[in-house]
Amino acid sequence: MIPRKIFEIFTEVQLILHAGDLVDQSVIDELGVIAPVEAVAGNMDPLHLDHKLGRIKLIKLGPLAIGLLHGDIGGRAVHFNRVRDLFLPDQPAAIIFGHLHEPVNKRVDGILYFNPGSAIEPRRVAKPSCGLLTIRGMEICGEIIYY
């Protein structure tokens, strides 16, 4: 079940990106009431969701590209250069990932690496979190929201 606070925070969003560990299709259905949802499967998802969603996507938003993946490729550590290379020849403005259940909002070589943390099972932080991305022209910025 999605925390009520998510519905409040996401009131005016135009698109929801989910980086996996949905566990059930109902998460996409519930979020879809707020805005369209783009999602990838994570290591906690059943095989049918893995086949339906895949593990990696490139999402085009006007002139910008955003990479979306769960992040369990190559183990727990997120190797920024390796992850970036998964999206070549495209140069995403941001790469959104999950798996760690802990927030990351970091720019490396001009690319925003963003993990919103976890709304259900946070790790290494005291509170659940989610994230908002803001796009202005060719600039994309991330904000982690703890609640």
N, C-alpha and C positions, 0 to 999 in steps of 0.2 A: 504494500500500500504506500502510495506517495504521500509524504508529509504535507499537511495543509499549507505550511509556510511556502512551499514551492509554488503553489497556485497563486499566492499573493505576490511573490517575487517576480514571477514570469507573466504577470498580467498583460504587459504590453509588448512582449517579444513577438517577433515575426517568424522565427524558426527556432526549433529546439534540436540541439545536437546531443546525442547520448552515446557515450564511449564504451558501452558494453556492461555486462553483468546485470542485464535486465531481469533475468531469471524467468520471466513470463511475458508473453505477448501483451498481457493486460497493462503493463507499464506504458507501452507505446500507445495503446488505446486511450488510457487516462490522460497522458500528456497531449495527445492529439486533440483533445477538447480545447486546449489552450492555443496551440499553433501547430503547423505541420512539423513532423518529426523525421529527422534523419538519424539513423542509428547503425551501429556495428555490433556484432556479437562479442562477448567476452568469455573468459574461461569458465565462468559459472553458469553460462547459458546452455539450455538443452540443444541437442544436435539439430533439431528442426529450425531453431532460430539462427543457428550458425549458418545453415544452408541458405536460409531466406535472406539474412542480412549481410553475410560475409564478415570479414575481419578488418577490412580496410576500404576506405572510400575517398575519393577526391570530389569535393563539392564546389561547384562554381557559383559564385555570387557576383554577378556582373563581371567586372574585370579581375576580381580576386578569386583565388583558389584557397580552399581550406582542406587540409588533410585530416581525416578522422580515422582513428584506430583504437583498439583496446589498449595495446601496449605491452602485451605479454610475449611479444616476439623477442627471442633471444634472452629470456629470463627476466628477472625482476627489475634489473637496472635499465634505465632509459638512456640509451646511447644516442645523443642528439644527432650526430652526423649519420649514423646508421639509419635512424628513423627518417631523416630528411631524404636519404637516398632511395627509400621505398617509393617516394612520390616522383622521382625523376622520370621523364625530362621536365615535368612541371615544377615550378618553384612556388610552393604554397606560401601565402602570407602568414599562415598560422597552422600549427599542427595540434589538434586536440586529442588527448589520450586519457585513459583511465588506469585501470589495473592497480595502481599504487594505493588508491583510496586516500591519498593525501594531496593537498593542493600544491600546484606549481603554476607560477605566472612569471615566465622568464623569456627574455629575448636573447637569442643566440644567432649571430651572423645575420641579423635582420629578420629572422623568423620568430614569431611568437609561439612558444611551447606552453600549452595551457592544459592543466588538469584541474577540474573544478573541485576535486576531492570527492567526498561521498555524502549524499543526503541521508543514507541509511546506516552505513558502517564506517565511520571515520577512523583513520589510523594515524597515530602520532600527533593528533590534534585533539583538543578537548571538546570541540563542537562539530556537528554536521555542517556541511557546506555545499554550495552550488556556485555556479559562475555565470557571469554575463559577459558577452562580447559586444563591443560597440564598433561599428564600421562607419568611418567618416572619410569619404573619398577613397583613397588608396591606403588608408591607415586603419589598422585593426588593433584594438586594445582590449585587455581582459581585466575583469574585476572578480575577485573571490569574495563571496558573501557567506559569512558565518551566521548561524542562527541557533 
